[in-house]
């Protein structure tokens, strides 16, 4: 624990503050050559203004517009609150969890201000609206074959009606309504549940077992290697020739063993693929109306992809 704190403090003193906070400090040198940090007043004032505006109730985007900066810049400043209060964050544990320790660099804001900023940030994070990523049932499912890229959701409002599409923003020509996607997936699921899964299982690559032939070759190599050893022990072969041929046998033996291992791994993968097909079919067969749009979207994204080809022809592909 002390070692981690000392290492973090050493990085601060060297002018390389954690997570990019070095812009708030300027490196100076003592007479003995040792480095120390002083506050970069211009950057410090901007950081203080961000914290003041944030605690007054303004949002990240509004603060950025007022200061002529981007929202990401404002969020970056907010994330430096503990460091600018004179602390270092060390020994990361889990997801974004840090141990806070007192640093040796000068503080720009008070610890109280930093705590208020972090608490406000956590409060606002808990009240933010969820991402729209899973709000549309077919978001992230479509794939434009011609452009080799994913498709995104687009909406068109006509009076009191809203129409949803998947559109390729690269070519703009591929625009497919949700209704067509729904029909393609429904037909594909019906086909799977009515025996189409057998076709998918048959498509899983099956390679004939080469093990007997490979084992026979291995036995030949071993017999030849034994004869070579006998010749060497009876002084009937030169050392150089013996070593050369022994190396060749070793290479051949390793090659055959690798081929056997590769086939066994391929067999395991084939069995896993077959089980995957059966599992997906069982899941799709038992889909019920109780699932939310977000849950259906996550399900579709994890098991299938809708390929949009020339003429807006739709084909559904099972993901491995």
RODO-2510 file (C-alpha; in nm, 4 decimals, decimal comma):
residues 320
     n   res          X          Y          Z
     1     x     0,0000     0,0000     0,0000
     2     x     0,2775     0,2455     0,0880
     3     x     0,4688     0,1396    -0,2199
     4     x     0,1714     0,2244    -0,4430
     5     x     0,1246     0,5619    -0,2742
     6     x     0,4941     0,6451    -0,3087
     7     x     0,4982     0,5466    -0,6761
     8     x     0,1914     0,7616    -0,7474
     9     x     0,3473     1,0567    -0,5625
    10     x     0,6691     1,0065    -0,7576
    11     x     0,4790     1,0327    -1,0855
    12     x     0,3161     1,3530    -0,9636
    13     x     0,6503     1,5045    -0,8641
    14     x     0,7985     1,4091    -1,1999
    15     x     0,5336     1,6223    -1,3687
    16     x     0,3296     1,3356    -1,5093
    17     x     0,0115     1,3511    -1,3051
    18     x    -0,2376     1,0715    -1,3332
    19     x    -0,4940     1,0454    -1,6134
    20     x    -0,3515     1,3456    -1,7988
    21     x    -0,3782     1,6087    -1,5236
    22     x    -0,0249     1,7347    -1,5987
    23     x    -0,1723     2,0273    -1,7962
    24     x    -0,2734     2,1881    -1,4656
    25     x     0,0860     2,1976    -1,3376
    26     x     0,4206     2,3341    -1,4519
    27     x     0,7467     2,1572    -1,3765
    28     x     1,0147     2,3560    -1,1948
    29     x     1,3621     2,2542    -1,0807
    30     x     1,5374     2,3111    -0,7530
    31     x     1,9048     2,3987    -0,7266
    32     x     1,9912     2,0321    -0,6685
    33     x     1,8130     1,9354    -0,9888
    34     x     1,5036     1,7830    -0,8286
    35     x     1,1673     1,8496    -0,9919
    36     x     0,8661     2,0033    -0,8253
    37     x     0,5300     2,1291    -0,9479
    38     x     0,3638     2,4677    -0,9428
    39     x     0,0079     2,5437    -1,0449
    40     x    -0,0633     2,6449    -1,4047
    41     x    -0,2831     2,9409    -1,3107
    42     x    -0,4576     2,9758    -1,6485
    43     x    -0,5695     2,6132    -1,6585
    44     x    -0,6498     2,6174    -1,2886
    45     x    -0,8871     2,9112    -1,3279
    46     x    -1,0683     2,7384    -1,6113
    47     x    -1,1071     2,4250    -1,4015
    48     x    -1,2428     2,6266    -1,1082
    49     x    -1,4958     2,7924    -1,3386
    50     x    -1,6112     2,4522    -1,4642
    51     x    -1,6676     2,3302    -1,1095
    52     x    -1,8488     2,6519    -1,0123
    53     x    -2,0855     2,6311    -1,3088
    54     x    -2,1426     2,2590    -1,2599
    55     x    -2,2363     2,2990    -0,8948
    56     x    -2,4658     2,5881    -0,9871
    57     x    -2,6754     2,3420    -1,1881
    58     x    -2,5513     2,3798    -1,5467
    59     x    -2,4957     2,0686    -1,7565
    60     x    -2,1816     1,9610    -1,9345
    61     x    -2,2963     2,0810    -2,2763
    62     x    -2,4083     2,4204    -2,1438
    63     x    -2,0767     2,4703    -1,9653
    64     x    -1,8869     2,3780    -2,2804
    65     x    -2,0842     2,6269    -2,4888
    66     x    -2,0275     2,9033    -2,2323
    67     x    -1,6514     2,8399    -2,2160
    68     x    -1,6072     2,7659    -2,5856
    69     x    -1,5135     2,4034    -2,5242
    70     x    -1,6569     2,0609    -2,6041
    71     x    -1,8712     1,8497    -2,3732
    72     x    -1,5942     1,5877    -2,3557
    73     x    -1,3504     1,8563    -2,2358
    74     x    -1,5898     1,9523    -1,9563
    75     x    -1,6340     1,5893    -1,8538
    76     x    -1,2562     1,5467    -1,8519
    77     x    -1,2218     1,8420    -1,6112
    78     x    -1,4923     1,6957    -1,3871
    79     x    -1,3043     1,3677    -1,3769
    80     x    -0,9916     1,5405    -1,2417
    81     x    -1,1620     1,6782    -0,9275
    82     x    -0,9871     1,4518    -0,6778
    83     x    -0,6445     1,5076    -0,8336
    84     x    -0,6887     1,8857    -0,8421
    85     x    -0,7812     1,8697    -0,4736
    86     x    -0,4285     1,7443    -0,4020
    87     x    -0,4922     1,3696    -0,4027
    88     x    -0,3691     1,0793    -0,6128
    89     x    -0,5772     0,7812    -0,7192
    90     x    -0,3911     0,4529    -0,6894
    91     x    -0,4397     0,0761    -0,6849
    92     x    -0,7308     0,0408    -0,9220
    93     x    -0,9653    -0,2354    -0,8087
    94     x    -1,2631    -0,3493    -1,0126
    95     x    -1,4345    -0,1156    -1,2535
    96     x    -1,3287     0,2469    -1,2098
    97     x    -1,2655     0,1996    -0,8384
    98     x    -0,9619     0,3751    -0,6921
    99     x    -0,7967     0,4211    -0,3545
   100     x    -0,7509     0,7920    -0,2877
   101     x    -0,4327     0,9051    -0,1109
   102     x    -0,2820     1,2435    -0,0317
   103     x    -0,0376     1,3552    -0,3000
   104     x     0,2604     1,5860    -0,2812
   105     x     0,1414     1,8248    -0,5542
   106     x    -0,0312     2,1550    -0,4660
   107     x    -0,4102     2,1567    -0,4489
   108     x    -0,6085     2,3786    -0,6861
   109     x    -0,9496     2,3278    -0,5289
   110     x    -1,0573     2,2224    -0,1804
   111     x    -1,1366     1,8628    -0,0879
   112     x    -1,4889     1,9746    -0,0019
   113     x    -1,5392     2,1101    -0,3548
   114     x    -1,4041     1,7897    -0,5076
   115     x    -1,6395     1,5785    -0,2975
   116     x    -1,9359     1,7956    -0,3959
   117     x    -1,8465     1,7677    -0,7655
   118     x    -1,8074     1,3887    -0,7500
   119     x    -2,1349     1,3503    -0,5576
   120     x    -2,3213     1,5699    -0,8076
   121     x    -2,1704     1,3778    -1,0985
   122     x    -2,2866     1,0478    -0,9452
   123     x    -2,6344     1,1899    -0,8813
   124     x    -2,6773     1,3103    -1,2372
   125     x    -2,5435     0,9841    -1,3755
   126     x    -2,8131     0,7916    -1,1898
   127     x    -3,0885     1,0088    -1,3399
   128     x    -2,9661     1,0111    -1,7012
   129     x    -3,1945     0,8601    -1,9584
   130     x    -3,0802     0,5212    -2,0835
   131     x    -2,8969     0,4930    -2,4127
   132     x    -3,1114     0,4619    -2,7241
   133     x    -2,8974     0,1726    -2,8378
   134     x    -3,1542    -0,0883    -2,7277
   135     x    -3,4684     0,1239    -2,7616
   136     x    -3,5247     0,0049    -3,1197
   137     x    -3,5874    -0,3634    -3,1687
   138     x    -3,3663    -0,3974    -3,4795
   139     x    -3,0892    -0,1557    -3,3837
   140     x    -2,7492    -0,3052    -3,4685
   141     x    -2,9018    -0,6046    -3,6468
   142     x    -2,8790    -0,4915    -4,0102
   143     x    -2,5688    -0,5209    -4,2287
   144     x    -2,5215    -0,3629    -4,5713
   145     x    -2,3498    -0,6254    -4,7863
   146     x    -2,2488    -0,3803    -5,0606
   147     x    -2,0714    -0,1386    -4,8242
   148     x    -1,9586    -0,4084    -4,5793
   149     x    -2,0786    -0,2064    -4,2811
   150     x    -2,3526    -0,2002    -4,0206
   151     x    -2,6803    -0,0139    -4,0592
   152     x    -2,8385     0,2263    -3,8113
   153     x    -3,1936     0,3268    -3,7252
   154     x    -3,3643     0,6170    -3,8995
   155     x    -3,7107     0,7602    -3,8306
   156     x    -3,9511     0,9416    -4,0590
   157     x    -4,2527     1,1242    -3,9157
   158     x    -4,5585     1,1699    -4,1361
   159     x    -4,8253     1,3661    -3,9530
   160     x    -4,9141     1,1517    -3,6544
   161     x    -4,7333     0,8370    -3,7742
   162     x    -4,3691     0,7395    -3,7230
   163     x    -4,1941     0,4983    -3,9599
   164     x    -3,8709     0,3254    -3,8653
   165     x    -3,6019     0,2114    -4,1066
   166     x    -3,2568     0,0592    -4,1071
   167     x    -3,0334     0,2726    -4,3257
   168     x    -2,6760     0,2463    -4,4464
   169     x    -2,5281     0,5908    -4,3904
   170     x    -2,2396     0,5076    -4,6207
   171     x    -2,4251     0,4487    -4,9459
   172     x    -2,7646     0,5961    -4,8454
   173     x    -2,9240     0,3665    -5,1043
   174     x    -2,9948     0,0853    -4,8621
   175     x    -3,3043     0,1837    -4,6630
   176     x    -3,5134    -0,1044    -4,5316
   177     x    -3,8333    -0,0595    -4,3265
   178     x    -3,8723    -0,2357    -3,9931
   179     x    -4,1700    -0,4237    -4,1370
   180     x    -3,9477    -0,5942    -4,3954
   181     x    -3,6908    -0,6818    -4,1278
   182     x    -3,9654    -0,8239    -3,9065
   183     x    -4,1006    -1,0365    -4,1918
   184     x    -3,7566    -1,1726    -4,2840
   185     x    -3,6767    -1,2688    -3,9242
   186     x    -4,0213    -1,4246    -3,8702
   187     x    -3,9870    -1,6402    -4,1824
   188     x    -3,6354    -1,7434    -4,0799
   189     x    -3,7476    -1,8387    -3,7278
   190     x    -4,0436    -2,0359    -3,8672
   191     x    -3,8100    -2,2235    -4,1003
   192     x    -3,5717    -2,3024    -3,8137
   193     x    -3,8479    -2,4254    -3,5869
   194     x    -3,9945    -2,6429    -3,8637
   195     x    -3,6809    -2,8405    -3,9383
   196     x    -3,4548    -2,5730    -4,0809
   197     x    -3,2173    -2,6251    -3,7917
   198     x    -3,1268    -2,9631    -3,9408
   199     x    -3,0048    -2,7843    -4,2526
   200     x    -2,7883    -2,5542    -4,0416
   201     x    -2,6463    -2,8484    -3,8518
   202     x    -2,5659    -3,0223    -4,1811
   203     x    -2,3826    -2,7091    -4,2936
   204     x    -2,1479    -2,7311    -3,9961
   205     x    -1,8221    -2,8485    -4,1463
   206     x    -1,7440    -3,2119    -4,0694
   207     x    -1,3957    -3,3398    -4,1482
   208     x    -1,3241    -3,7109    -4,1818
   209     x    -1,1178    -3,8537    -3,9024
   210     x    -0,7541    -3,8677    -4,0228
   211     x    -0,6331    -4,0122    -3,6924
   212     x    -0,5820    -4,3758    -3,8082
   213     x    -0,3664    -4,2704    -4,1045
   214     x    -0,1723    -4,0207    -3,8962
   215     x    -0,1158    -4,2747    -3,6210
   216     x     0,0127    -4,5233    -3,8801
   217     x     0,2576    -4,2621    -4,0101
   218     x     0,3694    -4,1873    -3,6560
   219     x     0,4422    -4,5562    -3,5999
   220     x     0,6512    -4,5655    -3,9186
   221     x     0,8487    -4,2635    -3,8026
   222     x     0,9073    -4,4186    -3,4606
   223     x     1,0252    -4,7476    -3,6145
   224     x     1,2610    -4,5641    -3,8483
   225     x     1,3924    -4,3593    -3,5584
   226     x     1,4561    -4,6788    -3,3562
   227     x     1,6516    -4,8294    -3,6442
   228     x     1,8550    -4,5106    -3,6695
   229     x     1,9385    -4,5278    -3,2990
   230     x     2,0454    -4,8921    -3,3395
   231     x     2,2758    -4,7972    -3,6257
   232     x     2,4288    -4,5223    -3,4171
   233     x     2,4839    -4,7417    -3,1110
   234     x     2,6575    -4,9987    -3,3332
   235     x     2,8829    -4,7300    -3,4804
   236     x     2,7420    -4,7987    -3,8272
   237     x     2,6582    -4,4326    -3,8977
   238     x     2,8462    -4,1061    -3,8652
   239     x     2,7510    -3,8688    -3,5828
   240     x     2,6704    -3,5831    -3,8229
   241     x     2,4442    -3,8046    -4,0345
   242     x     2,2763    -3,9437    -3,7213
   243     x     2,1991    -3,5980    -3,5853
   244     x     2,0684    -3,4763    -3,9198
   245     x     1,8288    -3,7691    -3,9663
   246     x     1,7217    -3,7637    -3,6030
   247     x     1,6259    -3,3975    -3,6427
   248     x     1,4250    -3,4806    -3,9560
   249     x     1,2371    -3,7540    -3,7704
   250     x     1,1673    -3,5123    -3,4850
   251     x     1,0224    -3,2522    -3,7226
   252     x     0,8043    -3,5114    -3,8955
   253     x     0,6815    -3,6480    -3,5621
   254     x     0,5915    -3,2979    -3,4397
   255     x     0,4040    -3,2254    -3,7641
   256     x     0,1942    -3,5411    -3,7387
   257     x     0,1171    -3,4818    -3,3713
   258     x     0,0065    -3,1262    -3,4494
   259     x    -0,2267    -3,2485    -3,7237
   260     x    -0,3903    -3,4925    -3,4812
   261     x    -0,4348    -3,2178    -3,2205
   262     x    -0,5794    -2,9780    -3,4796
   263     x    -0,8349    -3,2335    -3,5929
   264     x    -0,9431    -3,3027    -3,2370
   265     x    -0,9869    -2,9294    -3,1752
   266     x    -1,1881    -2,9011    -3,4989
   267     x    -1,4139    -3,1829    -3,3812
   268     x    -1,4748    -3,0063    -3,0512
   269     x    -1,5579    -2,6825    -3,2358
   270     x    -1,7964    -2,8699    -3,4660
   271     x    -1,9814    -3,0156    -3,1692
   272     x    -2,0001    -2,6723    -3,0051
   273     x    -2,1400    -2,5223    -3,3271
   274     x    -2,4078    -2,7893    -3,3460
   275     x    -2,5061    -2,7314    -2,9836
   276     x    -2,5126    -2,3565    -3,0520
   277     x    -2,7606    -2,4038    -3,3375
   278     x    -2,9902    -2,6153    -3,1208
   279     x    -2,9703    -2,3666    -2,8333
   280     x    -3,0561    -2,0687    -3,0541
   281     x    -3,3482    -2,2522    -3,2116
   282     x    -3,4818    -2,3400    -2,8665
   283     x    -3,4512    -1,9752    -2,7540
   284     x    -3,6253    -1,8378    -3,0631
   285     x    -3,9003    -2,0977    -3,0383
   286     x    -3,9811    -1,9883    -2,6854
   287     x    -3,9816    -1,6103    -2,7345
   288     x    -4,2833    -1,4633    -2,5597
   289     x    -4,4603    -1,1296    -2,5528
   290     x    -4,3320    -1,0550    -2,2024
   291     x    -3,9905    -0,9518    -2,3376
   292     x    -3,9305    -0,5786    -2,3639
   293     x    -3,8000    -0,4087    -2,6775
   294     x    -3,4539    -0,3754    -2,5231
   295     x    -3,4475    -0,7456    -2,4301
   296     x    -3,5545    -0,8503    -2,7796
   297     x    -3,2929    -0,6232    -2,9325
   298     x    -3,0181    -0,7725    -2,7169
   299     x    -3,1377    -1,1220    -2,8110
   300     x    -3,1411    -1,0507    -3,1834
   301     x    -2,8021    -0,8787    -3,1728
   302     x    -2,6480    -1,1790    -3,0004
   303     x    -2,7825    -1,4580    -3,2234
   304     x    -2,8527    -1,3242    -3,5722
   305     x    -2,7699    -1,0713    -3,8386
   306     x    -2,9866    -0,9476    -4,1247
   307     x    -2,7816    -0,9051    -4,4421
   308     x    -2,9195    -0,6506    -4,6884
   309     x    -2,7997    -0,7311    -5,0380
   310     x    -2,8594    -0,5988    -5,3909
   311     x    -3,2208    -0,5126    -5,4596
   312     x    -3,2766    -0,4916    -5,0831
   313     x    -3,2868    -0,8703    -5,0637
   314     x    -3,2805    -0,9747    -4,6994
   315     x    -3,1139    -1,2885    -4,5681
   316     x    -3,0862    -1,3831    -4,2020
   317     x    -2,7592    -1,5283    -4,0779
   318     x    -2,7018    -1,7180    -3,7551
   319     x    -2,4069    -1,5768    -3,5615
   320     x    -2,1545    -1,8271    -3,4324
***
